[in-house]
Structures are given as C-alpha cells and as structure tokens.
Amino acid sequence: MYRAHVREEDEKVQALKEHLLETKQLAEGFGAKLGLKHVAGLAGLLHDLGKYSDRFQTYLYQAVWEPEKTLFKRGDVDHATAGGRLLFEYYHTKAQTPHEKLLAEIVGNAIISHHANLHDYISPTCESDFLRRVQEKELPEYDLAKERFFADTMTKKDFKHYVTAAISELTQFMTLDPTQTFFLTKYIFSCLIDADRTNTRMFEDQVQEEKPLKHHRLFAHYHDRLLNHLAALQNNSKAQEPINVLRAKMSKQCELFAERPSGIYTLSIPTGGGKTLASLRYALKHAQQHHKQRIIYIVPFTTIIEQNAQEVRDILEDEGHILEHHSNVIEEEETGDEPDDGVITKKEKLKLARDNWESPIIFTTLVQFLNVFYGKGNRNTRRLHNLSHSVLIFDEVQKVPTTCVSLFNEALNFLKEFAHSSILLCTATQPTLENVTHSLLKERDGEIVHNLSDVSQAFKRVDIVDKTDQPLTNEKLAEWIQTEVSSWGSTLVILNTKSVVKDLYERLKDSPFPIYHLSTSMCAAHRKNQLAAIRELLKEGTPFICVTTQLIEAGVDVSFKCVIRSLAGLDSVAQAAGRCNRHGEDQLRHVYVIDHMEEKLSKLKEIEVGKGITGNILTRFKRKPEKYEGSILSQAAIREYFLYYYRKLDVNLNYYVKEVDKEMTKLLMSLNKENSYVTYYQKKTGTAFPLLLNGSYKTAAAHFHVIEQKTTSVIAPYGEGQEIIAQLNSDEWLDDLSQVLKTAQQYTVNLYPQEMESLIQENAIVRHLDGMVFELKEGWYSDEYGVDMTGEGGMGFMSW
C-alpha cells in the first residue's frame, strides 16, 4: 500500500489511493456549485500524484518509524509537481484545443501550488514559474509515479473520460477573458485546498463521512423567529411613532424585494433606520426563495461584528451557527513548495482546523473578504468556494479602501455573474462604484428603499455645525469640551489619528467627568466591555466624554447628545452624525465639524483627499444650500462627494504595486497583447508566449495588503486571552481546536510591522507552536490604551 499520511497519535496510515479519490469527491462537490464538478475533481485526483514515488514513500516511512535516518530532509521530495506536469504533458501540445490547454494551465497551477500560492504564469522578470515547474524541474521518479497512479487509482481509459468531462464543463463555462480566468483559477484552487485539508482532517479525526451542511431549513426557522421579533416590536408603545412606522415600512420593502432574482442591489436606509434587521430579513427570505447556502455579513471594522453578531444571535436564538471571523489567529508561514507533508503533527493540525466559512451565517471583515480573492496564504483562498450561492451583505460599503475599489468591484461582479450569489450594499452614504473604470455591475432600479430623499428628511435628527473656519489644537479643543460638556451632556469626539486621540484623552483625564478612550490597539473583547460601560452611562443620562478614532462610526449602536468630528470625508461626517441623537430622543442635536491643526494626514491620503473635498462642499453649501436640498448630508451631496473623490483618486483605484511598477489589475487580468511582460518575453526569445494565461498571481498576492502595511495578530493578556494561551500550549486543546481559534479572535490585536518589531526587540512577544501563534506579555497591555508600547501597561485601572 502506498501511503499518503500517517497519524502521529497511533501511526495509522491513510492509503494514497483513498486520499486521492476522497479528495476528488469532496472537490467535485465544491466545483459542482459552478458547474465545474470534473474540473475541480481533477485537481483533487492529481494533487498528490507525486507521492507515488519511492522517494516520497521512503521519506514518509523514515519520518515516522526511522527518524534517526535522514536520507531525505524536509523539502527534498517534490510531490506537488507531478500532477501538474501530467496534465501539461497530455493536454498542452500544439494539437490540443484552447480549452484543453486552459484546463492544463488552470488545474495544473492549482496542483503545483497546493502547499504555497498560485504560481506566476509570467513574472516581472519575464520568466514563467509555472513553466519551470511543469516542464523544467527535475522529477527523478515522475514516470514511475504516473505508472503507479494509473495502476492503483484510476485507469488511463477512465482518466481520459474524466478529463473529457472536465473540458466540456470548461467550454460551457467561459471564454478566454483574463478576468474570468483569474477568478476561475482561484475558485478551483479554493476547491482543492479545502478538499485536501478536509479529507486529511477527517482521517486525523477518524471521521468516515462528513455530510454537507444543509442550511435551508435553518433559514426558514430563522425567518420565522425574526418575523416574531418584528411583530413583538409592533406591540411596543412607541410602535406608531412616525420613525418606527417608517422603519417597519422599509423592513417590509426588504421582504418583498427578496423575491427578485439574485443581483447587486443597494439598501440605503439612513443611520438608525434598522438596517441590520432589514438586511437580515431580505437575506433570510432571499436565501429560501433562491436556495442560497449561507448569509455572509462583511463589515469594515471588527467593532460592528461584535455588536451585530450578538444582536442576530439573540433574535434568532442560536449561539452555535453564527460565526464571527475577525482575523487569522494562526500565522500561515511561508513553507516554499514542499512543506513537511505526510506526518500529521500538532503543527499540521493547526492548518487543518475548520476555518473555511461553512457556517450558515458568518460575520467577517472587509479585510478578510478581500484576502480570500487577493491575499497570500492558502487559509484565505480555502474559503472562496463558500462565497458561491450565498447572500453577501456589505455593511458600510463606502469604507472599501480606495486602492481596492477596482479589485472589490471585479470580485463582486464574478460572484454575481458566475457564482450565483446575491449582493446587498448597505449604507446611508452609497459610493458611486458604478462610475469608475472597473465598474460595479449594479442592477438597474436596484435601490430597495422607496422615496429615498423623503426618507432621509424624515430621519433628520441633527444639525451639522460648521466650525472649520478657526482650526483647533488639542489644547483649545480640550478647553472647549471641558467648558461645554455639562450643558452638552454625553459627548463623543472623533479625530483622524490615534496619536491626537491619545493626546486629547491625556489632556481630559483630570476632568470631573468620566472619560473613555477607544482604540484599535484594544482587542475586540476589551472594546466590547468599554462600549458596554459607555452604553450604561448613556442610558443613565450621565454627562461624560468618549474620545476615539473613526472605529466607532460604522454601525456601532450608540447615541450621544453631542458629537465633535474632525474634518474628513463627507461619508465619515455622516457616519459620525449617526452616533448623535441616533434614536430621536431629542428633536435636534448638534454635530460640530472642526478643522484639527495637529493631525498629520500626509500618510493618510484617503482622509486627506476626503477632507479637502468635504471642505469645498461645505463652502458651496453655504452659498447655495438649495442645491443640496437644504442638507449637507443629502443624497445629492453624498453623490457629488463620491464622484469628486473617485475622480481625484482615479490613479489609485487599481492598486498600484510600486515594487514592480504595475497596477494589480494588470498583474491579474490582462490580455496577452496588453501585458508588457509577455511583450518583452516574445522579443527576448523570438517566439510566441506558449501559455494562454499570463497572470502574475504569486507576485500579486505577495504585494497585496488591504491596509497599506500587513498586520500580525497577537493574543492579548486580557480576560480570557491568558486562558486561551494556556489551552494552545496544553495537549488537551486539539479536540476542540476550531472553537478555541474562534474564541481567540476576540482577544487578538493586529499590530503593524514596526510595532511588532519593536515589541519583539523588547522581548514583549512570546511565540507558540513554532511561531504560528503570538502572545503579548503582561505589562504590555493596559485598560486605558490596549497595547502599551511603553511596557508600563496595568490591568485593573478604570478609565475614570
């Protein structure tokens, strides 16, 4: 028997034939969702073909039973290339059709890359890493592995029939459009990664069969519970107030709209209009009507995940099926092409843990969503196939980073056009994503809310007071706040940078009023506790001050008596206004817009540009308020803002990669004749480029970060964080690994490279599990600031 894996616990062997056929079967199920059953199955069938070599079998045997012998070291035996080479050898000759060649390129790349990232078909050096692997790399026992595969796993005759079916699927699915081929390759790669890891985990957990989760009945139960909750609200004494009547009307509109076919739609309910429950009502009804497999909420900040997920759990009365996915607790290391594969060690179990978004309702971030398509690391890509046949709700969609706009639009277009997903863009400030070069294919008449201008006017609860004529320092701002807070009541101050927020907090700490500070330097559980305390004070009507960055703006359900917002994009001003008099407790309250002198925005280009455009619109509003329907936050003003904003930042929308002097869209989605790398290759070699595809997938992934700098997740010593660290270091945690990792997300902080490096040098970071999990030592985390770079953090200090 040829071995695929050996379980470290009991030295049980998984036969290679079983692993290949079972991975094929799982991949077929994932691929069938797009009509690509055999294309995905082919990747599963061939991915470990190289393990039929004597070299691999000897390596695996010695690793388990003769560790003192080191005939082959880690990385010596290439088992991933053989399957890709077989496809290229059989189906990429001059005689083959374009779709046969395409199959060899798409599936071949998935196979050779299944322990790393997808390879470049052509790289910035104008060479092909893909061709190097499938044509040039030395494989001493390739012919032997092929022979054993056809003898042990599938006959040549059956194999050719299987490939014919795959080619037929590919022919029906697509043309040779480079945007389609990029997403198709990613999708097949996702199917393979999830199938391979799932089958290996099943062997490790001694599970014979894993039935696919059926969520349709669950959605029906959820829908009934939501309608019961909404009906109960109608019995409330305030149900007939005009605002609540309007909320109920918009919620009903979502229910009716859900019957429409899948597409890209907008839900522009004003802030405080019940957007979360209205969008959930649409999603649950649409999922039943159109047989969707899951509902995924994508939000810009983790603060919204915590709040919205809990609200949904409470209403649907289900704690177990609603997943919060904040970030990757596990750092997926760069292993090269051949990791230590075959022996299922503790470290390997981390990679195999369920982390593939199979829950019926998922709350995740925009960073995680974009990483699925464009980020490096198989853990990210693994989730992609579960985005198909789903309802995706983008909350506060205006927060898509400018550099990612084109990539975001193309991903949504693929999900709509090919992956049978329905997409809802939720925000009171809809960005004009349909008016850029890589435009979003929104549906015509796709806005759910009727008479949007009238609705916006009905929800008006604040006056925007423009105080930008006299720029303020923190010193002056602190004096003003301390003078007025007793008359204002609860006061929220939102500034643009963490440094000025922290400085203002320090200046206000000695105030006779309670003072709170919120920061992304705090873990989710910490912010959640801070917000709970803030809500208690808001409920009591106690005057107090909260100083924060924009993290509070997008969707956090709090209602202050007064808000001060440092000048930024008009969408940010509108979102800040949504934290003031949110539920219409008073007739009108003030939101002050100030110009802060001490904010350094040169490295925050989007905020800087947005600030300038908003300043210009404020000036025009003073002259001609009727142009904006008498409101600086009108639909007309917001649309004008985004049109100027995207025009001003047009050169940034395609994600320019300075290291290779090329836009990300060009690296991934160019025709051969438009690709400068292909042109240079042909001039240099005097021959036509031999591949149909030319994407630089590995290069693009290496340089892609949703935020400018890649962050590292570190578990903080806050609350249960310490207990989680203890679990990760014990021998008992593995049975419930997935749950431990989910819980750990509440206690992680994402650190920038310079912060991480500084903390490592101060010996403040502890590495666990071969550097895959990081812990922040006590003393480097405080109740006031979260991560404390001074090392003087203390727990137990209250903010006032």
N, C-alpha and C positions, 0 to 999 in steps of 0.2 A: 504493500500500500504506500502511495506517495502522500507525504504529509503537507498540510497547509499551515496548521497552527498546533502548538502544544500548550495545554493549560498548565500554568506553573503550579497551581494548587495540588493537582493529583496526577500530573503528567499524562493526562488523557490526550489522545491525538485526534485532530479533525482531518479527515481524508481530503486531499486536494480536489478530487472529483466532486465530492459533496459540497465543498465550499464554492467551487465554480458554478455548479448547477443551481445551488440555492441562492447565490448572489445574483445570478442571471434572472431567476424567478422574481426576486424582490425588485430588481431594476426594471423588469418588464412591467410590473405593476405601477411603478413610478412613471415610466415612459408612456404607458398607455393613456395617461391623462391628457397627453397632447397628440395621441395617435402615433406614438413613436415606440411602441412596445418592443419591437425587434431591434431597433437602433440602440435603445438603452440596454436591452438584454444582451446584445452583442458585446457591449463594454464589460458587463458583468461576467460573461462567459470567458473572455480572453484576458482579463486584467492580471491574473496571476499565472499565466501560462508558463512564464519563466521558472516557476517553482518546480517544474518537471525535470529540471537539470540535476545531474548528480551533485554539482557544486552546491546548489541550494539545499538539497536533501542532506548532504554531509554537514553543511554549516548549521542547519537546524538541529540535527542529531547531536552534534558536539556542544552546541549552546546549552542543551538541556541535560544530556547524560555524560558528556565528557568535557566539562568547562575548562579543565586544565589544558586541553589541546586547543590550539589556536591556528588551525590550518587556514581558516577564513575569518577575518575580522569584520566588525560592523562596517557595512558599506562596500565590502569586497565583491559581493554577489548581486548582480543586477537581475532582478526577476520581473521588473515592470516593463522593460523594453520589448520583450519577445512578442507579446500580443499585438502591440502597435506595428512591429516590423512585419508580422504575418499579414496583417491587413494591407499594409503598403505594398508588400511583395506581390500579393494576389490581385489587388484591385486598384493599383495606381500605375499601370503601364500605359503606353501610348494607345493601346487598343481599347482601353476602358472608357466608358461614358463619363461625362462630367459628374453625374450623381454617384457613380461608383467611386470616383476619385474623392468626391466630397465626403462620402462615408468613411473612406480610409483616413482622411485628414481629421474629421471631427471626432470619430470614435478612437482613432489612433492617438490623438492628443490626450483625450481623457484617460486612456490606459497608461501611457508612459508617464503621466503626471499625477497618478493617484496617490503618491506619497509627497507631492510638493504642490506647486502651482502649475496651471496650464502653461505650456511652453510657447515661446515666440515662434510663429511661422517665419517671421523675419525680424531681426533685432536691429537696434540702432547702429550696430557695426556692419549692417547689411549682410549678415550671415543668418543661416536658419538653424536654430537649436533643434527644431522639430526634425529636420532632415538629418542632422548629425546623429540624433538618437535612432531614427528608424532605418537609416541607410549606412551610416559610417561606423557607429560604435561597435567595438569588438564584443561579440557574444559567443564564447567558445563552444557552448553546447546548444546553440539555437536549433539546429536540425534535430537533435535528439529530443529536445523539449517538444517540438512540433509533433514528432513521431509518436511520442507517448501521449500527448494530448488527444490526437485522433484515435489512438488505440483505447484510451482509458475513459475519456469524457464524451466525445462526440465524433462520429464517423465523418469522413470528408464529404460524403454524399449529403448527410443531414446538415452539415455545416454550410454547404453551398446553398441548400434550400433555405436555410435560416437567413443567410446574407441576402438572398434574392428578396425575401420578405422585407428586410430592413431597407433595401434600396427602393422598393416600391413605396414604403412609408415616406422616405425622404423625398422622393419625386413628387408625391402628392402634397407634401407639407410646404415646400418652398422653392423659390427661385435662388439665384446666386447673390442676392442682396447682402452686402457685407454686414449691415446692422442685424439682419435676421440670423446670419451665420454665427455672429458673435454670441447672441443670446441662446441660440440653439446649442452651440458647443458648451456654453456654461450650464445649460439645462441638463444635457447628457452627462456632463461631469458631476453635477449635483446628484443625479440618479445613481451613478456608480459609487460615489463616496458614501452616500447614505446606505446603499445596499450592502457594500463591503463591510462597513463598520457595524451595521445592524446584524448581519449574519455572524460576524465574529463575536459580537456581544452575546448573541443568542447561544452560541457554542460555549462561551465563557460562563454564562448564567444557567446553562443546561436547560434551555428552553427549546422544545421540539418545534413548536409552531407559534407564530405571533400573528393573531388575526388583525387585519387592518381596522382601525378605529372608525366606527360609524357615528357620525355626529348629527345626522338628520333628525332623529327622534329627540335628541337633546335640545336642538334648536326649537322644536315645537314646544317642549316643556318651558324653555327659557322665555319664549314669546308669550306664553300664557301668563307666566309669573310677572313679566314686565307689564302686560296689559292690566293685570290685577293691581299692580303697584300704581299705575297711572289712574286707574279707576278710583283707588283709595284717595289719591290727591284731589279728585273732583269732589270728595265729601268734606274737604277741608273748608274751614270758614272763610278762607281767602280765595277760594277757587274762582269766584265770579269777579274778582278784581280784573280790570282790563288787561294788565300784563299777563296774568295767569291764563286768562281766556285766550290771549294771543299765543302763549306758549303751547297750550293744548291744541290750538288750530294748526300750528306748524308741525307738531308731533304727528297729527293725523295726516297732514300732507306727506310726511315721510312714509307712513304706512301705505298710502295709495301709490306713491311714486315707486315703491319697491317692486311693483308688478311689471314695470318697464324692463326691457332687455338689459343685459349687462352692458356697461359702458363706463365712461369717465364723466361723473356728474359733480355739481357743486352744491354745498349746503352752507348758505351764508347767514345763518342765524346770528343776530347781534349778541355780543357778550352778555352772559346772564340769561340767555333765552332758552336754556335747556338743551344745548347742543349734544351733550354726551348721550342722554337718553333718547333724543330724537334720532340720532345717527344709529344707535343700537337698535331702535325699533325698525328702521329701514333695513339694517343688516340682517336681523333675525327673520324678517318677513322675506327678504330677497333670497336669503340662503335656502329657505324652504321652497320658495317658488321656482328657483333655478338650480337647485341641487348643488349648492356650494358646500365645500368640505370644512371650511373654517372661516373665522372672522378675525382679522388682524388690525388692531389699532396701532398706528405709527405716530409717535409724538416727538416733538423736538427736544424736550427735556425730561429727565427722569422724574422730576417733581410731579409731573402730570400723570405718569404711570402709576405712582403710588396712590394718588388720590382717586383717579378714575377706576383703576382696577378694583379697589376696595368698594367703591360705590356700586360697581357692577356685581361684584360678589354678593354684597348684601341684598341687592334687589333680586338676583337670580337664585339666591340661597344655595350657592355652590362654592366651596373653597378649593375643591380638588381639581377642577378642569379649566381654571383660568390662570394662565401662565404670565408672570411678569418677567420679561427678559431685558435687563438693564445693560449688561455688558458681559464680555467673556471673562469669567474669573480665571480660567486656565489660559496661560500664555502658550500659544501653539508655536513651538520652536521651529526654526529653520533646520530641517534634517538633511537637506540635499535630496537626491533622488532615491536613495536606498537606506531607510532607517533600519533599526533593529526589529525587523518584521518577522513574525512567526511565533516567538515566545510571548505569551500574553502575561506581561509583568504588571505590577501595580501602576507603573507609569503608562503602559499601553491602555489600561482600563480607564484612565482619565480621558483618553482620546475617544474611547468607545461609548462613553456615557451618553444617554439620550440627551440630545441637545439640538434637535432637528425641527422644532416647531411643529409638532404633530398634535398639540392640544387644540380643542375646538375654538377657544377664544384666547388670543395672545395680545398682550400689550408690550410693545417694544419701541425702540427709539429710531429716529431717522438715521443716526449713525449706523446702527445695526442693519437696517434695511438696505442702505446703500452699500455696505460692506458685503452683503450677500451677492451682489452683482459685480462689484469692482474691487473689493478688498482682497488682500492675500490671506492665505490660510484656508485649509480645507474645511475647518469647522464653520466658517462663514458660508462657503459655497454649498455645503451639505444641505442647507435649509431651502435652497432656491425652489426645488420642485414642489415644496409645500405651499408656495405662494400661488400656484395654479388653482383654478376652480375655487377661488376664495373671494371674500368681500374684504377689501382693504380700505380702511378709514384713516385718512391723513388729517390729524388734528393740528390746527395752526400751520397749515401748509406753507404760509408765507415765510416760514423760518428755514426753508431749504437754502443752504448756503449758495451764494451767487455762483461760485466756481462749479457747483454740482448741478446747476439748473438743466443744462442740456443732457447730462447723464441721467438725471432724475426723470426727465420727460421721456427719453428713449426707453427706460426701464418700464415706465407705466404704459407706454404705447405697446410694448411687447406683451405685457400682462393682459392688456385689453384685447389686442388683435389675435394673439396666438395661445395664450394661457387660460382663456375663458374666465378671467377674473373681472369683478366689478369694483370700481374705484370711486370713492367719495372724498372730495376735497372740502374739508370743513374749516371755516374761519370767518370771522366778521370782516376780515380785510383780504379779499381774494386777490392774489397776484395775477398778473396778466401773462401766464405761462404759455398761452396760445399765440402770443405776439413776439416770439423770439425765433431765431433761425431753426433750431431743432425744436419745433413747436409741439406742444402737447395736443393730442387729438381728442379734445373735449367734444361731447355731444352738443349738437345744436339744441337750443332751448333746454339746456341741461341743469338749470338752476331750480332747486326744489321749492324754495320759498317764493310765494306769490307776492307781488307788490312790494318789492324789497325796500324802496325808498320810504314808503309809508310805515313799514315795519320798523325801520331804523329810527324814524322820528318818534314812533310810539315808545321805543326803548330808551330814549334820551334821558339820562339821569345825572349828567354832569355838564358843567360849563368848562371849556378849556380856556385858561387864563394865560395869555402870552406874556411872560416876564423876561423874554430873551434880550430886551434892549439894554439891560445892565448885567453883564456877565458877573458870576459869583465865584468866590473862593470857598473852600470848606469852612474857613473861619467865619465868613459872613453868613454862609448857609446855616451853620450851627447856631449862630446868634439869632437869626430869623426864626428858626424852628423852635428854639427854647422860649422865645418871646411869645409865639403864637399857639404853641401846641395845646395849651389849656383851653383856648377858645375853639381850636380846630377839632380837638378830640383825637381819636386814633389816627396816626399819620404814617403813611408809607412813603419812603424816599428811595427812588430807583435811579442809580447812577450807572455809568457805562463801563467802568473798570473796577476790578477787585481792590486795587490799591487805594483809590479815593473812597470807596465804600468802607474799607477798614479804617482809614484815617478819620472819616466822619464819625464812625462808631466810637473810636477812641475819644474824640472831642465831646461826644454826647454822653459818655459813660457815667459822668458825675451828675447828670441831670436828675432832678427829683422824680422824674417819670421813668417807668420801666422802659428799657431799651433792648431791642433784639437785633441780631445780625444773622443773615442767611448768606450762604456761600456754596459754590460748587466744590470747595475744599472739604465740605462735610459729606459724610456718607448719607445714603438715602434714609436710613433709619433715623439718623440724627436730625436731618431736615424735617422728617415727618414728625418727630417729637417737638421740634421748635414750632412747627406750624400748628400742632395741636394746642400748645400753650398760647400761641397768638390768637387762635380761634376762641379760646376761653375768655381772653381779655376782650375780644371784640364782642362776645356775647354779653359780657358784663357791662360794656359801655365805658370801660376804663380808658382814660387818655394814656397813650403810650406811643413809642416810636419804633418803627422797623426799618432798618437800613439794609439794602440788598442790591444785587445786580439784577439783570433782566430775567433771571431764572424764575422769578415769581410771576412774570407776566402771562405766560402762555398757559391759560387754563386752570391756574391754581384758584380754588374757590374760597376767596377771602373778600371781605367788604369793609374797607376803611372809610372814615369820614373825610379824609383829605389825602391827596396824592401829590407828590412833587416828582416830576420826571425830567431828568437831564435830556436836552435836545438830542434826538436820534431820528431814525426813520419814522414816517407817519404811522406805519403799522405798529411800531413799538409804542408810540404815544397812545394810539387807540387801545392797545392791549393793557397799557398802564391804567388808562381810564376805566377799563373793565374791572379793576380792583377797587374802584371807588363807588360807593352807593350802589353796589352791584345788584342788590335785590329791591332797589327803590324804596329803601327805608325812609328817606327824606325826599322832598320834591326835587331839589337840585343841589349838588355839592360841587366844590371846585377841584380841578386838576391843574396844578401850576406847571408850566413848561419853562425851564430855566436853561441858561447857557452857562455851563460849568467851565471855569477858566483853567482848571488844573488837570483835566482829563487828557491823557496823551493817546491820541487816536491814530497816530501815523501808521501803526502796525495793525490797526483795526479798520481796514479800508472800507468795508461794507457799512460800518456805523458812521464813519466819516462822510462818505458819499450821501448816505441817507439823511444825515444831519443837515448837510448843505441843501438838499432838495426840499426837505421839510421847512427849512428856514425861508426858502423862496416862496413856497406855497403859503406860509403864514403871512408873508408880505403882501402877496396877491389877494389873500383873503381879506385883509384889512381894507384894501381898495375896493374890491368887488365881492362882497360876501354872497350876493345873489347867484354868482357863477357856481357856487358850491352849495346851493340850496340852504344857505344860511348856517351851514355847519362845516367846520374844518375836518370833521370825521365822516362826511357824507360819502356815498358810493362814488360820486363824481371826483371828489378829492383823492380818494384812495386809488382809483383807476389812474388818474393823472400822475400820482406819485409813482406807481409801479412802471408806467410807460416811460417816464423820465429815468427812473432808477435802472431799468434793464438796458435802456439806450446808453446811459452813461457808462455802464459796466459791461457793455456788449462784448468787448475783447476778453473778458474774464469768464464768460458763461460756459466755455467748452473745456475748462480745466487745463490750463497751460502747465506743462511739465518743463520747468526751466532746465533740468538736468539733461534733457535730450532735445530741448528747443522744439517741442511739438505739442499740440493740443491732444488731450486724452481721447477725444472723439476721433481724431485722425489715427492715433495708435491702434484703436479698436475697430473702426468702422469705415475704412477707406476701400475704394475700388483699386485694383492693381495699377491702373493708369494714373491714379491720383496719389499714389504712395511714393514718396521720394526715395525710400529705402529700396523699393522694387526697381525704380528707375536706375539708381546707382548700381544695384546688383547686375542688372542687364548690361549696363555699359562696361562694368568691370569684367564680366565673364564672357560677354559677346553672345550670350544665349538668353532665351526667354526664361522668366522665372518659372520653375517647374511646378509650383503649387497654385491651386485656385484661391486659397486663403492667404492673407498677408498680415493678419493682426499680430501686434506685439503684445500678447496677453500677459506674459510674465513681467515684462518691463512696466506695463501699465499698473499692474497690481502692486509692484514694488514701490511705486511712487504715489499711490492713491491713499489719501487721508481725508476724511470728510471735514475734519478740522485740520488746520494747517500743519500741526505737529501731532504725530501719533502719541497717544497716551497709553500708559500701562496701568492696569487695575491692581490695586493693593488693598488687602483686607485690613481694615482699621480696628484698633483695640477699643471698640465702642460697643457697649451692650453685649449682645450675643456673638459679636465678632471674635472675641477671645475663645469662646466655646467652640466656634467653628474651626479655628486654627487647631485646637486640641483634637477635634474629630479628624481633621485632614492628616494629622500626624499619628493617629492610632491605627490599629489593624482592624478595627471594627466598623469603620465608616463605609467600606466598599459596597456593602449590601444595599445601601440606600444613597449611593453617590449622587444620583441625579437630583434628589431632594436637597442634599447638602449644598450642592452648587447653586441651586435656585435660591436657597436661603442666603447664601454668602453674598449674592448680588446686592442685598440690602445694606451690606456692611463694607462695600468697596468704595474707594475713591480713585478717580482717574487722574494720574499725575503726568505732567509734561516731561519730556526727556531731561530738561535742565533741573527740574525738581527732583526727578528720580535719581539723577547722577549725584546731586548734592546730598540727598538723604543716604545714598549708598556710601559716599565718602565719609559721612558722619556715623556710619555703622548703625543707621536707624532702620534699615531694611533687613528682614530675615527671609532667606529663600527656602522654600519647601519643595519636596518632590522634584528634585533635580532642576530647580529653578523655574518650574511651571506655575507655581503659586507664590505670591509675595505677601509678606506680613509687615505692617508698620509697628515698630516697637512702642510700648507705653512711654509717655513723656514727650512723644512727638505728635500727640493729638490732644486737642482741648475742647471743652464745651463751648468756648467762645468762637473759635475760628475753624474747627475741624483740624486738618493737617496744620501743624505748627512748625514752621521751618526753623524756629529758634531752638527747638528741643526743650522748651520750658512749658509745654502744654500740661495742663492739670485737669483731671476729671472731677466733676462734682461742683465746679464753680457755676453758679447760676448767672444768667445774663443781666440780672438787675437785683 
